[in-house]
Amino acid sequence: MSSIPVVVKHQGKRHDVELDTTSTGETFKYQLFSLTGVEPERQKILVKGGQLKDDTDLGKLGVKPGHTFMMMGTPSGATGTVQAPKEKIRFLEDMSEAEQAQQEGATPAGLQNLGNTCYMNSTLQTLRAIPELQEELKLYKASAGGPPGPSGAFSSAFGLDGIGASMDLTASLRDLYKQMSETQEGFPPLMFLNALRTAFPQFAQRAKDGHGFAQQDAEEAWSQIVSQLRQKLKIKENETAGESSSQQSQQEASFIDQYLAGKFEAVMECDEPEAKEKDEEPTTSTDSFFKLDCHISKETNHLRDGVVEALAEQIEKNSPTLGRNAMYTKTSRIARLPKYLPVHFVRFHWRRDINKKTKILRKVTFPHEFDVVEFCTDDMRKLLVPVRDKMRDVRKEVEDVERAKKRQKRMQKEQEDAVAVETKGKGPASENTLAKAKSENMKESGKRDGDAEMADVDYKTDAQIEAERAASILAAKKELLALIDPKLQQDVGGNQTGLYELRGVITHQGASADSGHYTSYVKKEGAKDPATGKRKEEDGRWWWFNDDKVSEVEAEKIETLSGGGELSET
């Protein structure tokens, strides 16, 4: 056997190989397979005239000792041995409806409109986007003594069944979400609707024309449902963390208070100079809140403007110092942030001059990330600012790594393309030829990017880049956790950064407060890995729930929901 030493470059690595000039290209590829793990059929080796073929006689290539080959290709991920799948392959048509609904990429269930119930459907779809609420509802057991709900195949098909269904609103919501998880079709929420109208008769109001039920306000439905969940969903927690285990007692905390409720610290002060001259002291109070209001006036252009206005209220009340009514300013600051923060755009208001509820159509923009640190108390800001700033640094670091990875791939591809052209046009590529082509290519790339000229580059593999990225992110997360104050760490269901990502939007189409149509948008979650339970990276798209019609939309669609027209979506 006659062999000569050659070098094979692949993904930034150099492999020293003994080339048997009496063999064929297929034999050479199997040599490289043992070194790189890239299967022969996935290899692209550049030689004179293009790529090395399986039947090429290596002795006719005219290769000299020290010659450098450029190889491209990646392993398929196979182990090299054909093995039977660990789990039996199941085709979609062999699965039940419930199994199909839980597959990756399945379209979530819509909700049928039962007569002006779009306000309820949109509210329920948005609430369903809170994963902790889903888990807590599964644990909920309705109290005994309530009227039993209907049962049987008929009632199940129409949403009237539901595992102990009753007029208990929380149990009805639990059952409804379970039924929705088992289908991709539009589901009729009859049982929940009945429970809602029983608990809150305002939603059973008839239309003015006498035909069917009246349109309702989605914000009112949200508030009433949340208030009911607040009473029913309780979480066991240790009363005092400092006591020994034998002394620890269990008390119940509301799930809503932990995950959806914040706290205001408010100062009420009389605006009139006379009251201040008589030394009327400002009063302070602490209040819970379950949503932030965004007031809309002629000067409101952005969400922040409306929140600032809402946190400084003008109130007329009796002044004990003046002995008459006077104007007061109530200034509120946030002392506790929940994990999930509903924000209400106050577009519907009652006009006394025409004695009618009207809608404000002004365009008000909102961000995909909302920073609320400026609305917090001084003490709260001191805790949040270091964590928030570090969070932004971590994100920037991740983005920089991704940009570097894309830039390296682009430069590597340019280099390989340049070498391929040189090889095809000028015969067998010698080591000097490859180096010269690579140098010239890098020089041109450097001119475009404004970088210094580079003579040679050993590119990192994707695995190396990913490992460095993971190590960098892990280190940054450890630094981030170290910055979180113990008070924030102990606050279960609280926000620790002051930053909120937009995950859901309920919109109203139409110019009238008593008509129109509600739909909702919920951001898609990444697919869950069945082995680890972790979610994969999101694709940035959103689900649009239009009653029983469910479709995907791009993130750009959310930008159009800021209002500003006769058929505005707000």
N, C-alpha and C positions, 0 to 999 in steps of 0.2 A: 504494500500500500504506500503510495506517495502522498505525503501530507505537508502542508505549509501553514505556518502560524498567521492567522488573520484576526482582526478586531471587528466585533459586531456592536453597534451602538443601538440601544433601545431604551426609550423613556429616560434619557439622561444617564444611563448606566453603560459601562464598557465591559464587554465580555470577550475574553481571550479564547479563541477557538482554533482547533486543528482542522483544517479543511482538507478532506480527502479528494484529491483531484481526479481519482478514478471512479468516483461515485456520481450520483445524480442530485439534482436539486431537492428531491424528496428526502433523501438521506440527510442532507444538510439541515433541512427544516426540522427533522426529528431531533437532531443534535440541539438545535436552538429551543425546541419544546422542553427538553430536559433542563435547560438553563433558565428559561423565562416563564414557563408555564403557559405560553401562548400556543394553541393548537395549530398544526401545520396549515390547515385550511383557512385560518384567520391571520396568517403571516403575510406581510408584504415586504419583500426584500428587493431593494433597488439595484439593478444591474444594467448593463448595456442594452438599450432598446426598450427598457421598461422594468418589468418585474420578473423575478426568478421563477421559472416554471418547474413543475415536478420532474419533467423528463429532460431538463437541461443537463448537458454533459459539462460538469464543473471543470474538466480539463481544457475545455475550449474557451473559457472565460478570459484566459490570459492573466489571471490574478497573480500578483507577486507577494512575497512575504511582507507582512505589515499592512496589507491592504485593509481598508475600513469599509465595512458594509453598513448601510443604514436600514434598520428594520422597523416597521410599524405594525401595530396590532395589539389587541388586549385579550386576556383570557376570557373565556365564556363564563367562567365560574364553576364549571363542572369539575368533579373530583377525578375524572379520568376513568372511573368505573361506572358502568350503567347500573343503577340501583333502583329497586322498586320504591315508589313513593311511600313515605311513612303513613300518610293518611290517604284513604280511598278518595279518588277524584270523583267529585259530584258535579254534574252538569246543572245549569240553572233550571232547566225544565223539570229536573227531578226533585227540586226543593219545594217546600211548602211556601205559602205566601209570607208567613212570618219569617222563615229563614231567608228568603229573597230580600225582605225589607232590611235585614241586618247585614247584608253583604256590603263590602267596600264599594263606594260609588252609587249606592242605592239612593233614589230620590225620596226625601222624607214625605210623610203623608200630609195632604192638605185637609182642610175642614170645610164641609158643605155649608153653604149659606142657607139658614133655616128661616129666612125672612128678616132682612135688615140686621143680620147678626155679624156683619163683617167687622164691626168694632170689637166684638168678643173674639172672633177667630184670630185677628191680628194680635190682640193682646196675649192670647194663649200661645201662639207660635213664638213670640218674643220671650215670654216667661220660660218656655221650654228650653231656651238656649242657655239656661243656668244649670250646669251639670250638678252642682251641689244640691239644688232643689230637687232634681230628678231622683238623686240617691236618697234624700230625706223622705220624699213622698213614698218611696218603696217600703220604708220602715213604718209608715204611719198606719195605725189601727184605729178605726172609727170607734167612738164610744158606744156602749150598748144602750139600747132603748130607743134608737131612732127607727122611723118607719122603714121597713125593708123595701128594697127596690124590686122591680120585676125581674124575672129570670126566664131562661129557656133560649132556644135557638133564635126565635124571632127578636127578642129583646137584645140579644148579643149582636145581631146583625145591624141593629139600628142604634147602637150605643146606649142601650138601656140596661144592659147587664152589668158587668163590671165588678166581679169579685167583691161581694158584700156592698154593692152599690146602694146608696140611700140618698136622702136629701142632704146629707153631710157634704158641703161644698168641697172640702179638702179630700175626702174619700173619692168623690166624683172626679176631681182633677187627677188624682192618682190613677184611677181606673182608665180615664180617658187617655192619658199619656202612655199607659201600657198598651192599650188597644192601637194607638197610633204607631207604636214601635213595631207592630206586627203586620203592617200593610203599607203599600205605596199608593193606595187609592185615596180619593177624597172620603173622609169619614164624617158621619153625621153626629155631632156632639149633643144629642138630645138630652141625655141624662144630666150632663153638666149644665146645660141651658136651664133645665127645670130647677136644678138646685140653686143656680144663680138668681133666678126670678123669685124663688121661694125665700131666699135669704135677703134679697134686696128687691122689693117690689117695683122700684123705679124702672127696672129693666123690662118690666112687663107692660109698660105704658103703651097704649094703642096709638096708631097713627091718627093725625087730625082728620084725615078723610074717612076714617072708620075702617079702612082696609088694611089688615095686618098690624104688625107692631111698628112702633116708631124707631127711627134711627137714634142711637145713643152715642155718648162721648167715650172714646177709647180710654182717655185718661181717668175718667170716673170708674170705668170697669176695672182698670189696673189697680186703682187705689182701693176699691172695695174688695177685690180678690186678695190683694196683699194684706189688708186688714184682717180678713178671715184667716189667712194662713198664719198670721202673727199670733192669733189666739190658739190655733190648733197644733202647729208644728213646734214641738218642744225638744230641746237637746239637753241631755244629762251632762252636767259638768261638776268638777270639784268645787265645793264652796270656797275653800281656802287652800292655796297651794302650799302654804308654809306648815300645815299640820302634818303629823305622821299619818301613815296609811290607815291605821286603826281609828284615827280621829276624823279622817276625812268623811264628809257627808256629801250627798249628792243633791244638787238643786237643779231646777229646770230653767233653761234659758230659751228664749224664743229664737228660732232659726232666722226669722226675718230681722230681728234686732241685731244679730251677729253679722249677717251678710248683706243686708239691704238698708240698714238704718244708720244714719250719722247723728252727730250732736252739734248743736249751735251753742255758742256763748254769745249772748246778746246784751247790748247796753241801750237803755231807753232814756232819752234826755229831752227835756222841753226846749223848744226852739225860741221861745219868747224871752227877750232880755230881762223882763220884769221878774220872771221866775228865777233866773240866775242871780239877780240882784238880791232876791229874798232867800238865797242859798238853798234852792231846791236841789237835792242831790240826785244824780243819775241812778237808775235802778238797773241791776244786772239779773240775768236769768239764764237757765240752761234748758234747752228744748231739743227734743228728738225730731228728726226729719227723715222722710222716706223718698224724697226727690228734691232736686234743685230746680227752682223755677227760673225761667228765662223770660223776663218781661220784654215786651216789644213796643217800642215807641217810634217816633219819627227819626230819632237819632240812632236807633239800633241797627247795626249792620252785621254784627258778628255775635256768636254765642256769648263770648266774654262780656260784651257790652250789656246784654240782657241780664246776665247773672249779677254783674256789679250793681245794676239798678235794683234788682230784686233784693239784694242784701242790705239795702238802705231804704227802709220803708217809711213813709209819712203816715202817721196815725193821729187821729183826733180823739182825745180822751180828757177826762176830768183832771184838772190840776189841783191837788190838795193845797198847794201854796196860794194859788190865785183864786180858788173857790169857784172856778168856772172851767168850761172846756177850752183846751188849747191844743196846738199842734206839737207833736212829738216826732223825733226821728229815732227809729229803732235800727241800730247797726248790728248786724250778725256776722260772726266769724266761725269757721268750722273748727271744732275741737276734736272730732273723731270722724274718720272717713271709712265707709264700708267698702267691701271688695267690689260690689256692684253698685253703680250710681246712676239711677234714672234721672234724666233731665227733661223737664216739661217746658216746651215752647208754648207760652200762654197766648194762643192765637184766638181763642174764643172768649168773648167778654160780653157783659150785659150793658146795652146802651139804654140809659134811662130816658133819653130824649125821644126815642122811638119805641121804648118798651119792648126790646127784642134782643135776642142773642145773635151776635154777629161775629164774623171772622176777619182777622187782620191778615192781609195778603202780602205784607212786606217781605222782601227777600232777606233772609238772615242766614249767613253761612255758618258752618260748623266744621271743626277739624276731625281727622281720624284718630288723633291723640289729643286728649284734653288735659292740660296741666292746671290743677286746682290749688297749687301751693299758695298762690297769692291770696286766696280767699280764706286761708286758715289763720288761726290765732298765732301769736308770736312764738309761743311754746311749741306748737305743732310744727311750725315752719322750721324751727331749729332741728327737729328730729327728722324732717322729711328731706330738706335740701341736700345734705351729703349723700343720701341714698339715691335721690333723683339724679343728681349730677353724675354719680358713678354709673348708674344704669345707662345713661346716655353715652358715657365713655365706652362701656362694654359693647353697646350696639355699634358704635363707630368702629371699634376694633374688629368686630365680626364683619362689618361691611368692607373694611380695608383688606381683610384676608380674602374675602370673596373676589374683590377687584383684582388683587394680586394673582389669584388663581386663574381668573379669566385672561389676564394679561399674559401670563406665562404660556397658557395654552395657545393664545393667538401667535405669540412670537415663535413658539416651537413649531407650529403648523407652517408659518412663513418660511422658517429655516428648512423644514423637510420638503416643502414645495420647491424651494430654490435648488436644493440638492438634486431632487428628482429631475428637474428640467436640465441641469448641468449634466447629469449622468446619461440622460436620454440623448442629448445632442452631441456628446464628445467621447462616447465609448466608455470602457471600464473606468470606474471612478477610483482614482488612487487616493491615498490618504491626504496628499498635498492638495489634490483637487477639491476634496470634501472640505478641508480646512479653509481653503481660499473661498469657496462658495459660501460657507457658513460665515466667515469673517465679513465678506462683502454684504451679505444679507443682514447681519447684525449691525453693520455700520449704517445701512440705510434705515433700518428700524430705529436705531438710536437717534438718527437725524429727525425722524418723524416725531419721536416721543420726547425729544429734548434731553436724552440721556447721553452719558459719555460712551465713546466707542468701546465695544467689548470684543476681545479676541476669541474667547471660547466660553461657553456656558454649559454646565452640567445641570440639566433641568431636574427638579424634584418630581417624584412620581405623585400621582393623586393620593396614594395611601400615605405618603410622607406629609403632604400638605394637610390632609385631613387629620392626621395624628397631631401635627403642630397646632392646627386650629382648635381641636378638642382640648389640648393641654392648655392653650392660652385662655380659652373660654372658661375652663374649670378654675384656673387660677383667679380670673377676674370675678367669677361668682363667689369664690371664697372671700375675696376682698369685700365684695358687696354685702355678703351676709355679716361680715365682721362690723360693718358700718350701721347695721340696723339696731336701733336702741332696744334694750330688753322690754321696755313698755310696749313697743310695737310688735315685737316677737310674741308676746303673751296675748296679744289681742287677736283671738281666733275670729276669722272672717273680716278682718280689717285690712285696709290698704296701707302699704308700707313705703310707697314711693311718691304719692301725690299725682301719679300719672294714670290716665284711664284710656284704654283702647276701645274704639267704637266697635260694638259687636252686634247691635240690633237697632232698627229704626222702625217706628210705627208712623205711617203717613196717612194724610187725609186729602183726597182729591175732590175738588169742588169749592164753590165760592160761598156756599151757605152752611151755617152751623147745624141746621136741622135736616140736611140731606147729604149728598155726596157719597163717597165710598172709601173705606179704609183698606189698606194693604200693609204688609210688613216685610222687612228685609232683615235677614239674619246671616252673618258671616259664616262661611263654611269652615268647619274644623278639618284638620288634617286626618287622614285615615289612621285608625288605631292599629298598632302592631299587636297581633294576637299573642305573641310570645312574651313581650315585655310590658304590654299595656300602655306604652307611650304613644303619643300622637306624632305622626310624621309632619313634615313641613306643609304649611297651608299653601294653596294655589292663589289666594287673594280674591277668589270669586265669592259671590253671595247667592243665597237662596232668596227668591222672591215669592212670597206667599200671597196669592190672590184668591182667597177662599180655597176651593178645592183644586185650583190650578197652581202648580209649583214649577218654577223654572229657574235656571241659572242666569245670572247677569254679571257683567264685569264691574269692578270697583268704581269705574268712572260713572256708572249709573247713580251711585250714592251722592255724587257731587250735584246732581240735578234736583235733589230733594229739598232745596233750601227755600222754596216758595218764590213768590214774586209775580204770579199771574192769576188769571181768573180760574184756571184749573190747576192751581199750585199744589204741590205735594209738600207737606210740612210736617 
